[in-house]
Amino acid sequence: MDLNSDLGESFGAWRLGDDSALLDVVTSANVACGFHAGDPRTLLDTCARAVSAGVVIGAQVGYRDLPGFGRRFIDYDPADLVADILYQLGALDGLARAAGARVAYVKPHGALYNAIVHHSAQAAAVVEAVARFDPTLPVLGLPGSEWLRLADEAGLRTVREAFADRGYTPEGTLVPRREPGALLHDPAEVAARMVRLVRDGEIVAVDGTVVRVEAESLCVHGDSPGAVEMARAVRTALDEAGIPLAPFAGSPA
């Protein structure tokens, strides 16, 4: 099982999350690409720290929305979205290579991630961008999403993801952040949920129903309150359950 987190999201004097601590816990780093968060120095430093920690680097591409942290839907022309995704991939891959690694997978961020669960045109645009940049890159996303379906049809390797610190709807999607139950805060509860998910392929939704969820990677958001404590609790619980942790995208270099 892979454990990933969103990193590199500080910008200038604005510090967000404890990337150094999380890089000691996770196996994959979803590094911002400068459109929703992250300035060039932050991204370069994050890539260098990931290499030092033996953590695989993924590109977390998103909408061009620094003020909204990429959490506001944008009605893109698909061709513009293709170009924006390619721009982000090229930028982060250049920084990763300068740090001694490379971008090893792609994960959309925030509103883009949620939009392409159902938005076929935007999902197709992101698939096209990844395929044009490097068709060998795995892509990370929500099980059952249009994004993963279209990526699979295009011949990309798809990797299903579950979220440790997010609530689920009965349909297996994430509870919107503005609704009750969207964010989970108890590390012990979250850790137990993730062990159950990995072992049994199920998670309890906000209404109490049990939802089938199969995943090869678990995400703990780096900007969540108590993110480091939560990530450590999840890793410890998986270790104690005898579930080995390893990046799905291979070695960091």
N, C-alpha and C positions, 0 to 999 in steps of 0.2 A: 504494500500500500504506500502511496505517495502522500506527503503532507506539504501543502503549498500555502503561501501567504502573499498578500499584495504589499510590495515594498517600493522604496524609492519615491515616495509620495511627498516628501518635504519640498519646499520651494523657497529658495533664498533664505531669509531669516526666519521663515515660518517652518517649524519643526513638527513633523507628524509621525508618531509611532517610534518604536525602538527597534530599528532595523538590525542593529548589531546583535541584540539579544535574540531576535527571531531567527537570524541566520544560524544560530547555534542549535536551533530546534527543528526547523523545516528541512525538507529535502529538495524543494523546488521554490524558486523566487519569481513571482509574477512582477516584473519590474516595469514601472510606469514608463511611458515613452514621450513625456513632455506635453501631451495634448490635454489630459485631464489633471495631471500633476507632474511634479518633478522638473527641476532645472538641469542643464547639462552636467554641472559638477556633481550634483546629487546622484544622477544616474550613473556617471562614471565611477564615483566612489562606491555606490551600491554594487555595481558589477564586480569591482575589485574585491570587495568584502565577500561577495558570494563565491568568487573563485577561491579565495583564501579559506573559506569555510567548507569548500567541497560541495556547494549547493548549485544545482542546475539553474540556468537563467532562462526565463520565458519572457516574451514581449507581451505586456498588458496594454493592448491597443484600445483606444476609446474615442469618443466624440471630442471635437475641438471645443472644450468647455472648461477652461481653468476656473472661472468664477463659480461655476456650479459643481466642480469636482467630477464632471462627467456623469452626473446623476440626473440630468435633464434630457428628455428625448429631443432629438433634432431630426427634422424631416429632410434628410439629405437627398440630393440627386444621386443615384447609385454610382455614376461615374466619379463624382466628387468623393464619395466614400471610399471607393477603390483607391483613388490617388492618396487620400489622407492616411489610409491604412498602410499603403506602400511606403509613404514618407516616414511613418513611425517605425516600421520594421527596419528600414534602412538606417535610420538614426541610431536606434538602440543596438542593432547588430554591429555598427561601427564602434560604438563605445565598448560593447562586450568584447570585441576582437582586440581592442586596445588594452583591455584588462586581462587578456590571455584566454578568452573563452569565445563563445558565440551564442546567438539566440538559438535555443534548442526546441522551443515550442511557442504556441500563440494562444493567448486567452483574452477575449474581449473583457472590457471593464464596464461596470455600472449600468447606466441606461442602455448602452449598446448591447451588453450581455443580455439584459432582460428583453430588449426589443426583438432580438433575433431568435428568441425562443419561438415566436410566432410570425415575425415580419419577414416574409420570404424574400422580398427585394433586397432588404439590407443584409440578410443572411447570405444571399447569393453574392453580394458585393464583397463581403468580407472573405468568403470562400475564394472568389476570383483573385483578390489581392494576395492571399497566402499562396495560392497555386502559382501565381505569376512570380512571386518573390522566391519561394523555395518549396516545391511540392513534396519534399521529404519531411517537412516540419509537422509534428503532431499538433492537433488542435484540441483545446480543452473546453468543455461546455456542459450544459445541463442535459441529462438524459431525456430523450424524447423531443428535443428541440429541433426546429427547422435548421438551425445552424449545423448541428451534427449530422442531420439527415443529408443535407446538401453537400456537406464536406465529404461524407462517405461516398456519395454518388460521384464526386469529383476525384475520388481516389486518394483523398487525404486520410491519414491515420487519425481516428477520432478517439478521444479519451473522455470518459464520463466522470463528472465531478459532483461531489456532495459538499454541503456547507455545514461546518461544525456549529457556528454561532448564529445561524439564521433559522427562523421558523419556516415550516412548510405548510402549504395548502393541501387539502385533500386530493388535489389534482397532481401533486408532486412538483409544483412550482414554488418559488420563494414568496413568502408573505411580503407585500410592498412595505418599504421602510416606514411609511407614515401610518401604518396600521398596527394595532395591538398585536403583540406576539412576534413581531418581525425580528427582533434581536434577542438573543439569549445571553445571560450574564453569569450564570453559575458554572464555574469550571468543572465541578464534579458531575453535574447533570449533563453538560455537553460531552464530557469524556465518556460517560456511560452510553449516551446516545450513539456516539461514533463507534464504540465497540459493538453495540448491537447492530448498527448498520453494516459494518464490515463482516461480522459473523453471519448475520441472518438476512441481510439485504432488505431491512425495513427500518422505518422511522415513524415516530408518532407526530401526526399533523396537529395544527393548532386546535382543531375541533375534537381531538382525541382519537381519530381514526388512525389505523396503521396503514402506511403507504409503502409500497414496494419501491426501493431505490437501490440500484446497483451502481457502484462507482469504483474507479481505479485511483482516484485522488480525492483528498479531503482538504478543504480550504478553511483557514482561520484568518479573518480579516486583520491586517496589520494596524488599521486605524481604529479598531474597536476598543472601548475601555477594557483594561485588563487583558489585552491581546496576548501578551507574553505569558502570563499565568495560565491562560486558557490553552495556548498552544502546548505549553509544558505538560499540562494535565492530560491533554489528548495523547501526546506522545508517550507519556508514562503509562497510561491505561492500555494503549496498544502494545507497548513492550511487555507489560505484565500479562496480557492476554496471549502472548506468543505470536503476535502479528508483526512480521518483519516490515521495516520501512525502507523504501528505496525509490529514487526518482524514476518516473515512467519514461523519461526522455534520455536516460543513459547518463554518461559521465559528464561532469561540469565543463571539461576542457574540449 
